[in-house]
Amino acid sequence: MSRLSLLATAVLILASPAFASPGQDADAPQTAPAGPSSRPARIDGGVMRYDTDKDGAVTAEEWKAGQQARFKRLDANRDGKLSQDELFARTPAIGNSVLPTDRQANQQSSYFLLLDVDKDGFVTLAEFMVGADRNFARCDLDKNGRIDTAECRQALQRKPAGR
């Protein structure tokens, strides 16, 4: 599998739960009710959980702060680095299964290897942030330094460049 395919798979693995919002149909349009406001409705789940100023978009700065906080939450033993178990501890199981499916486990391993640039068996904050920056850049289709749920969904539906 090429690095680009691994990256695309990794983005989908980590980002797909970010776009889901409890109690909301993923295919339902995300629009504001008719009225004076022309911006889309804000959603507190998914990528929009990083919209700290509640302006309807996530800036690169909000994204970075959110990803740094996420790294700290994932670092269960507080050693400043993530093991593969820590990184995927919150991956939901399929059905009543406690363990991920073989496919999930393979995707997780591939993504972990992509993030672990120095191949020491751990992902540091710096390595984690490189992946986070790459994900933000992929979602920022119009390159304005701001993303929202619709823009990220559109980005994830595109095939990665070079395919």
N, C-alpha and C positions, 0 to 999 in steps of 0.2 A: 504494500500500500504506500503510495507516495506521501511525502510530508504534507502536501497540500490537502490530500484527502484526509489524512489524520487530523489536520487542523480543522477542517470542515466538520468532521465527526465530533471532534472535541468541543467545538463551539455549540453544536447541537446538543450534546450531552449536558454540558453545564448551563447553557442558556435556556433550553426548553422549559425547565421548571420556572425560570424567571419570567416567562411570558404568560404563564397560566395564572389565573386569578380564581380563588375558590368561589364556587357558585356562579361562575360565568362561563358561557359557551365560548370556546376558543375561536370559533368561526364567526361569532356575532360581531357586527361592526362596533367600533369604539368611538361613538360620536356623542357630542354634547346635545342636550335637548335644545329645541328651537328657542331662540332668544337672542339677547344682545351679544353674548359671548360667541366668538367664532372659533375658538380653539377647542380641540377634542376634549372629551371628559377625562379627568385624571383618574388613574387607577392606582390604588395604594399597594398592590401586589406587583410581582414581576419586576421588570426593569425600573418601573416607576417608584419602587420603594426607595430608590436612591435620589429621588427628586426632593431634596431637603427644603428647598424654598417654595415648593408647591406651585411652580409656574407652568406645569404641564410638559416639561422637558428635563432631561438629565444632562447636565453639562459634563465636560471632561473632568472638571474638578470634583463635582459631586460623585461621579463614577469612581474616581480614584479613591476618594475618602471612603466610599461604601465598600470597595473591594479590599482596602486595607483593614477595615473593620471586620469584613467577612473572613479574611485570613486569620485575624486574631481569634475569632469565634471558632474556626476550624482547628486551630492549634491547641488541641485538648490538653497536652502536657506542658504547654507554655515554654517550649524549648526554642522557639523562633524559627521552626521549620516544620513542614508537613510531611508525614509519612503517607503512603498510599492509603492506608486505613483511615487516617485522619481526613484526608481530602474527600473520600467517598463515604464517610460514616453516615451522612444524611441521605444517601441515595435510596429512594423508596424501593421496596421489594415488589416483585410482581405477584399478584394474588396473595396467597397465604405464605409464600416463601420468605424465609429469613435472609437467604443469601441471594445475591444478584444472579441473573441468568448467565449462561456462558457468554452470550453475546455482550451483555452489559460488562461483564468482567474483562473481556477482551478489549472493549472500547475504553474502559477505565484504565487498563494497563497501557494502552497505546497513548492515551492522553497524558497520563502521568509521565511516560517516557518523553513525550514532547515538551512538557513543562520542565522536567528535570534536566536542564541543559548541561550541567557539569557531571551528570550521571553518577551522583554520589548516593542515590537512593532516597533523597529528600528534596522537597521543593521549598526554597527559601522565599522570603517576601519579595526579593528582587525578581526571582524567576516567575513567581505568581503574578506579579504586576506586569511583566512583559506579556504574558498571556492575556491579562485583563485589558491592557492597552490595545492589543491586537483585536480582541473582541469588540471593543468600543469602536475602533477604526472601521471594522467590517460593518458594524451597524450604522455608522454615520455616513449614509449613502450620499447625502448632499454636501458633506464635508464642512458643515457649519459649526462643528464643535458641540452639537446638541443632538440627543437621540430621544426617541419615544417608542412606545410599544409597537405602533404601526410600522415605523421605519425599521425596527429590528426584525419584525416578522417578515417584512419584504426582503431584507438582507439575507435572512436565513433560508428563504425560498429560492434564492438565486444559486446557481452552481458556482463554486469557487473559480476564480480566474485560472486559466491554464488547463482546464479540463477539455 
